[in-house]
Structure formats: C-alpha cells, structure tokens
C-alpha cells in the first residue's frame, strides 16, 4: 500500500511564492495551488497531521496578511491499494489539532 499526504493551500501564483517564504518549505507538487506532499510506501503509521500543523504553527497571521485564510488550507490523505482493504485511523488528538486550527481533512482511496 502507498500513501500520499498533502498540505494544500489554495493560492494564486503571487501568493504561492509568498507562502513558500513564510513557511520556509518548497512546494513539491506542481499544481495551481501551493502543495507540499509526502509519499509513504509502507503500512506503518505516519503522523502527517502533526508534521503539517508544525509547518503552519505560528504562521497563520503572516498567511492572513497575504490573503490566505484557514479555509484555504486543507490536509489530504490518499491511499493507493491493490486488492487490499483500506483502513484509516486518525487519532483524537490529531483530529482536535486540525479542528482547532480550522483545517479541513480530505481522504481519498484509489
């Protein structure tokens, strides 16, 4: 099974360049919005929510100054599997962190 975890921020090209400066991380998935993606090729647990929240932590005011509100931010979990059951477990503390930060969680299984 392979997983893709993405931090996505809806933005125009000018905002995307500023997001990269604010978050001090390069987007690594070329789409119209700003997107940072982690690819994991195992069945082990990956705490992607904490990783993404840590990137955003204390940066919300700077993002709002360039027109990015929390509603523009989402975290994606995509599971790719072959003839396997798709199980997803999100711990309560992780869900709370997303909710407290006003970030949407999106899950897709393919």
N, C-alpha and C positions, 0 to 999 in steps of 0.2 A: 504494500500500500504506500502511496505517496501523498503527501500533504503540501498544500500551498497556503501560507498565511500571509495576508497582505494588510498593510496600513495604507488606506487610500484617503486622499483629501481632494475634494472637488475644487479645482482652481483653473484659472486661465494661465497662459504661459508666463506672464509677468509675475503673477502670484507664485507660481511653481518655483521660479528662480529664488524668490524671497523665502519660501518655505524651506528650501534646501539650506539657505544661510541660517535661518532661525533654528532649525532642528539639528543642524550640523551633521547631516547624513544625506548621502546621494540617493536619489530615487534609482531603482534598478529595473524598472519595468516601463518601457516607453509607451505610454498611453496619454490621452489628453489631460487626464488629471495627474496629480502627484501620487506616485505609488512606490512603496518600498515592500519588497516581497522576500519571504523566507521559504525555501524549499527544503522539506524534510523527507527523507527516504526510509523511514522506519516506522515501527508500530509503537515506539516509546513515547512517553509523554513530553510534550513541548509546551512550556508556559509562554506562549506567544502573547497573551494579553499583558502580562507583566512587562515583557520586552517592549511592546508598543506604548504602553502607558508611561514607562520610564523615558522613552524618547520624547513624549509630549509634555511630561511633567514640568511645570513652571514656565511653559512656553505659550499657554493659551492667550495671555494678554497681547503678546507680540503678534500672534497669529490674527487675533481680532483687529489689531491695528492695520493689517493689510487686507481686511475684509473676509477673513476665514472664521466662520463661527463653528461651534461644536457640531452643529447639524450637518456641516460639510465633511465631517470626519467619520469614517467607518473602518471597521476591522472585519476582514474576510477570512473564513476558513473553508478551503476547498479540498475535498477528499477524492482521490482517484483510486479506484479499486477494480480488481478483476475477479469476478465470481466470489467475492468475499462480502460478508456482512459489514455494513458501515455503522460503526458505533461512535458516538460523540459524547464526550463527558466534559462539561465545563463546571469547575468548582464554584461554590457560592461566593467566595471572596473575589474570584475573577469577575463574576457577573456583577457584583457590587461595585467593583472598580470601574467597569465600563459604565454602569448606570450613574454612578457618582460623577463621572466625567462627561456624561451626556453623549456617549459614543455608541453608535449602532453596531451590533454584531450580526454579520451575514454568514450563513452556512450554505454551501452547495456541495452535493455529492454527484460525481460523474462516473 
